[in-house]
Amino acid sequence: MSLVPDEIRLRLPHIELAAQAYGPPDGRPVIALHGWLDNAATFARLAPKLPGLRIIAVDLAGHGHSEHRPPGAGYALWDYVHDVLLVAEQLDWPRFSLLGHSMGAIVSVLLAATFPEKVQRLALVDGLIPPTTEADGAVATLAQALQGRLALSAKRKPLYPSVERAAQVRQRGVGHVSFEAAQLLAHRGLMPVEEGFTWRTDSRLTLATPLRFTQAHVNAFVRALSCPAKLVVAEQGLLAHRDGLEQLLANTSVSVERLPGGHHLHLDDEQGAQLVADCFNPFLSAP
């Protein structure tokens, strides 16, 4: 598989998304979804190690080179599910597999549970379900989210004198990454401005979620999964010590493989990417 992906544009009825395409056009169809505030470059090391697949790594709305949602719109998880369904329609893929990291894994689970006839296989990297809030916390959650929206216009994006400086800051961000991984994300995620560089991402992505699923909600989605699913849990990642994970996955179609590395183990270095590839290659190529 080529190390250099093809850049493509996906013109949906309501938004235009950017994506990177790996592998032969007649390869097994896979849509790859990145994590929160990342972009399609998160698969730069992993995708070339998955031969025989046609991987479309999407910049989700508001990220990377994709358009931002219009004023007044938000970035709910179900809106991303809708986007991916339209991406599959545009690609003329009635059935496909999903490869998701972090938030992209969560979106993949929601889609696979809701439209089981469309998803052949589900490959998840250190992501499964969103943070939950029970009903008695909903009022405070909504208040926090709306307060953030009201204050957003007064905030300014950070500025960096160089791509390297931005990568250093990203390295210490949510889901700590290696400097090399941060550089890959930064080169795709930054745009030049008069004062240097700033992130392309929509500032609304940093707002709190106004309404979260309850634990019962996420349990229902996981139980609804019917396609073969494999979850890679990073030993130093976000899921490694999550309470109730084994109970949640009991009697489901999801198998778990624990691998050394952090939340971005598929991107941090070539060794981690190879471990993830070794895990997913037989899985995604199975009939």
C-alpha positions in Angstrom: 0.0 0.0 0.0 1.3 3.5 -0.9 2.7 5.5 2.0 1.3 8.7 0.4 -2.5 8.8 0.3 -4.6 10.4 -2.3 -6.4 13.6 -1.2 -10.1 13.5 -2.0 -13.1 15.8 -1.4 -16.5 14.4 -0.4 -19.4 16.8 -1.3 -22.3 15.9 0.9 -25.7 17.7 0.6 -25.0 19.8 3.7 -21.2 20.0 4.0 -17.9 19.2 2.1 -15.5 16.9 3.8 -11.8 16.1 3.1 -10.4 12.6 3.2 -7.3 10.6 2.5 -7.6 7.5 0.4 -5.2 4.5 0.9 -5.0 1.2 -1.0 -6.4 -0.1 -4.3 -9.7 1.1 -5.5 -11.0 -2.4 -5.6 -9.8 -3.2 -2.0 -12.2 -4.1 0.8 -14.0 -0.9 1.7 -13.1 0.7 5.1 -14.1 4.1 6.4 -11.6 5.4 9.0 -12.6 7.9 11.7 -10.2 9.9 13.9 -10.5 11.1 17.4 -11.6 14.5 18.9 -9.5 17.4 17.7 -7.3 15.1 15.5 -7.6 14.6 11.8 -7.2 11.9 9.1 -3.4 12.0 9.6 -3.9 9.9 12.7 -3.9 6.9 10.3 -0.7 7.9 8.5 1.3 5.1 10.1 -1.4 2.4 10.4 -3.2 2.6 7.1 -0.1 1.7 4.9 0.3 -1.4 7.1 -3.2 -2.7 6.2 -2.8 -4.1 2.6 -5.7 -5.1 0.5 -8.1 -2.5 2.0 -9.5 0.6 0.4 -9.3 2.9 3.4 -11.0 6.3 3.3 -9.7 8.3 6.3 -12.1 11.2 6.7 -11.5 14.5 8.3 -14.7 14.8 10.3 -16.6 18.0 10.1 -14.8 20.9 11.8 -11.5 19.0 11.7 -8.5 19.0 9.4 -9.4 20.2 5.9 -13.1 19.6 6.1 -15.6 22.4 6.3 -17.0 23.6 9.6 -20.7 23.3 10.3 -22.8 26.4 9.7 -23.6 29.0 12.4 -26.0 27.7 14.9 -25.2 24.0 14.3 -23.3 21.7 16.7 -21.1 18.7 16.7 -23.3 15.9 18.2 -22.1 12.4 17.8 -25.2 11.5 15.9 -24.5 14.2 13.4 -21.2 12.5 12.6 -23.0 9.2 12.2 -25.2 11.0 9.6 -22.2 12.3 7.8 -20.5 8.9 7.6 -23.7 7.4 6.2 -23.7 10.0 3.4 -20.0 9.4 2.8 -20.7 5.7 2.2 -23.5 6.6 -0.2 -21.3 8.9 -2.1 -18.6 6.2 -2.4 -21.4 3.8 -3.5 -20.5 1.4 -0.6 -23.7 -0.3 0.6 -21.6 -2.3 3.0 -18.3 -1.4 4.6 -16.1 -1.8 7.6 -15.3 0.9 10.1 -11.9 1.7 11.7 -12.2 4.2 14.5 -9.9 5.7 17.1 -11.2 7.4 20.3 -14.2 9.6 19.3 -14.1 8.0 15.9 -14.5 4.6 17.6 -17.5 5.9 19.5 -19.1 7.2 16.3 -18.4 3.8 14.7 -20.1 1.9 17.5 -23.2 4.1 17.2 -23.4 3.6 13.4 -22.8 -0.1 13.6 -25.5 -0.6 16.3 -28.0 1.6 14.4 -27.4 0.3 10.9 -26.1 -3.3 11.3 -26.9 -4.1 7.7 -24.3 -1.6 6.5 -21.3 -2.5 8.7 -19.3 -5.6 7.9 -16.6 -5.4 10.6 -15.8 -2.9 13.4 -12.1 -2.2 14.3 -11.7 0.1 17.3 -8.6 1.7 18.8 -8.8 2.8 22.4 -12.4 4.0 22.1 -15.8 2.5 22.6 -18.5 4.6 24.3 -18.8 8.3 25.2 -18.6 9.7 28.7 -22.0 9.3 30.3 -24.2 11.5 32.6 -27.1 10.2 34.5 -30.5 12.0 34.5 -29.9 13.8 37.7 -26.8 15.5 36.2 -28.5 16.6 33.0 -29.5 20.1 34.2 -25.9 21.0 35.3 -24.5 19.5 32.1 -26.8 21.7 29.9 -26.1 24.8 31.9 -22.4 24.4 31.5 -22.7 23.8 27.8 -24.8 26.9 27.2 -22.6 29.1 29.3 -19.7 27.9 27.1 -21.5 28.9 24.0 -22.3 32.3 25.3 -18.7 32.9 26.1 -17.2 31.5 22.9 -17.2 34.7 20.9 -14.7 36.2 23.4 -12.2 33.4 23.0 -9.4 33.4 20.5 -7.5 30.5 19.0 -3.9 30.0 20.2 -1.2 31.2 17.9 2.2 29.5 17.3 5.3 30.9 15.7 6.0 27.5 14.0 4.6 24.1 13.2 7.2 22.6 15.6 5.9 24.8 18.5 2.3 23.8 17.8 3.4 20.1 17.8 5.1 20.5 21.1 1.9 21.9 22.6 -0.2 19.2 21.0 2.1 16.6 22.4 1.0 17.5 25.9 -2.7 17.7 25.1 -5.6 15.3 25.6 -4.3 11.8 24.9 -0.6 12.5 25.2 1.2 11.7 21.9 4.8 11.4 20.8 6.4 14.5 19.1 6.5 12.7 15.8 2.8 11.9 16.0 2.0 15.5 17.0 3.9 16.7 14.0 1.8 14.5 11.7 -1.4 15.8 13.2 -0.1 19.4 13.2 1.0 19.5 9.5 -2.6 18.6 8.5 -4.4 20.4 11.3 -2.7 23.8 11.1 -3.3 26.8 8.9 -1.0 29.8 8.3 -2.1 33.2 9.6 -0.4 36.6 9.7 1.0 35.9 13.2 2.2 32.4 12.5 0.0 29.3 12.7 -3.2 28.3 14.3 -5.5 25.2 14.2 -8.0 24.7 11.5 -10.4 23.1 13.9 -13.7 24.7 14.6 -13.6 26.4 18.1 -17.1 25.0 18.8 -15.5 21.5 19.1 -14.1 22.6 22.5 -17.5 23.3 23.9 -19.0 20.9 26.5 -21.6 18.5 25.3 -25.1 19.8 26.1 -26.7 16.3 26.5 -24.9 13.1 27.3 -26.1 9.5 27.0 -26.8 7.7 30.3 -25.1 4.4 31.1 -28.3 2.6 30.1 -28.1 4.3 26.7 -24.6 3.2 25.9 -25.3 -0.3 27.2 -28.1 -0.5 24.7 -25.8 0.5 21.8 -23.1 -2.0 22.7 -25.6 -4.8 23.1 -27.1 -4.0 19.7 -23.8 -4.6 17.9 -24.1 -7.7 15.7 -21.1 -7.5 13.4 -17.7 -8.9 14.4 -15.9 -6.3 16.4 -12.4 -6.0 17.8 -11.3 -3.4 20.3 -7.6 -2.6 20.9 -7.1 -1.3 24.5 -3.9 0.6 25.0 -2.2 -0.4 28.3 -1.4 3.3 29.0 -4.5 4.6 27.2 -7.9 5.9 28.2 -9.7 2.6 28.5 -7.1 0.6 30.3 -8.6 1.2 33.8 -12.1 2.0 32.9 -14.5 0.5 35.4 -17.1 -1.9 34.1 -15.5 -2.5 30.7 -15.5 -6.3 31.0 -19.0 -6.3 32.3 -20.1 -4.0 29.5 -18.6 -6.3 26.8 -19.8 -9.6 28.3 -21.9 -11.6 25.9 -21.4 -9.1 23.0 -19.7 -9.5 19.6 -16.7 -7.4 20.8 -13.3 -9.1 21.4 -10.6 -7.2 23.2 -6.8 -7.2 22.6 -4.6 -5.3 25.0 -1.4 -3.8 23.5 1.4 -1.8 25.0 1.4 1.9 24.4 -0.7 5.1 25.0 -3.9 6.4 23.6 -2.3 7.0 20.2 -0.4 3.8 20.0 -1.3 3.4 16.3 0.4 6.7 15.6 3.1 7.3 18.2 5.7 5.1 16.5 6.1 2.5 13.8 6.3 -0.3 16.3 3.0 0.5 17.9 1.4 0.9 14.4 2.7 -2.5 13.5 1.2 -4.1 16.6 -2.2 -2.6 15.8 -1.8 -3.7 12.2 -0.9 -7.2 13.2 -4.1 -7.3 15.2 -6.4 -5.9 12.6 -5.0 -7.4 9.4 -6.5 -10.9 9.8 -9.6 -9.4 11.3 -10.4 -6.9 8.5 -9.4 -9.3 5.8 -11.6 -12.2 7.0 -14.7 -13.0 4.9 
